Amino acid sequence: MFTLGLVIASAVAPRVLTIILVLTVILLGSLGLELTGGAELALFGGYEGVLTGALVVYLAFAFLINEMFGKNIFPLANHFALD
């Protein structure tokens, strides 16, 4: 529930952060369902966790490098429109 709240709140944040939080919801769901005995869900959760981690590293470096150089070197998409 907490992560779903963060997804809703991140609608005004850069799009990459919203995507990371949606992937985190999927990751936690797949790993939770894996406890029921589905080996395929564990495999999916592992790959999805690697994808989420890669996006988190990109976001962290993009924020840091863009701030240090004072310009957009690594693009961060604008937030989702809430019109």
N, C-alpha and C positions, 0 to 999 in steps of 0.2 A: 504494500500500500504506500509506503514511504516513497519508493522509486516512482510509482505512478504519479504521486503528487509532484515530484521533481520534474517529471516529463511535462506536466501541465504548466508548471511555473517556468520551464525553460523555453516556452514558446516565444519569448522576447529576447532570448539569448542567441548567439550564433547557431546556425543550423547544425553544425557538427556536434555541438553539445546535446542538442535534442536527439539526434540520431544515436549518439552514444548511450543516452539514457533509455531510449526505446530498445536498443540492443541489450542493455543490462536487464530490462524487464524480461525479455525473451530468454536471456541466459539464466536468470534466476528461476524462471518457470520451467525451463527444460531440465535444469539440474535438480529442481524439486521433484519433478515427475519421474526423474531417473531413479529415485528411491523406490519406485514401484516395481523395479526390476527390468526396465527397458534399456538394454545395452546400446541401442541405436540413439536413444535420447542422450546418453552420456557422451557418445561420440560427437553428436551434433553440438552439444553444449561445450565440448572441448574446442571444436573448430570455431564456434561462435564466440567463445571467450578469447581466443587468439585474435579474432577480427576486432572485437571490442577493445582489447588491449592495444592493438596497433593504432586504432583511431584515437585512443586516449593519449598515447605518446605523441602522435601528430599534433593533436590539439595543444598539448603542453608546450611542445617546441615552437608551434606557430605563434602562440601567445607570447612566449619569451622572446623569440627572434624578432617578431614584428615590433614589440615594445622597445627592444634594445636598439634597433636600427631606425625606429620612428617612421616606418613605412610598411606597406603590405608586401612582404616577400613571399610568405606562405598565405594563400588566400583562405579566408574564413567566410563562408557564405553568410549572407544576411539572415535575419530571423524569418520564420514563417509568417506570412501575412495573416492577420486576424481581422480581416474585413468582413 
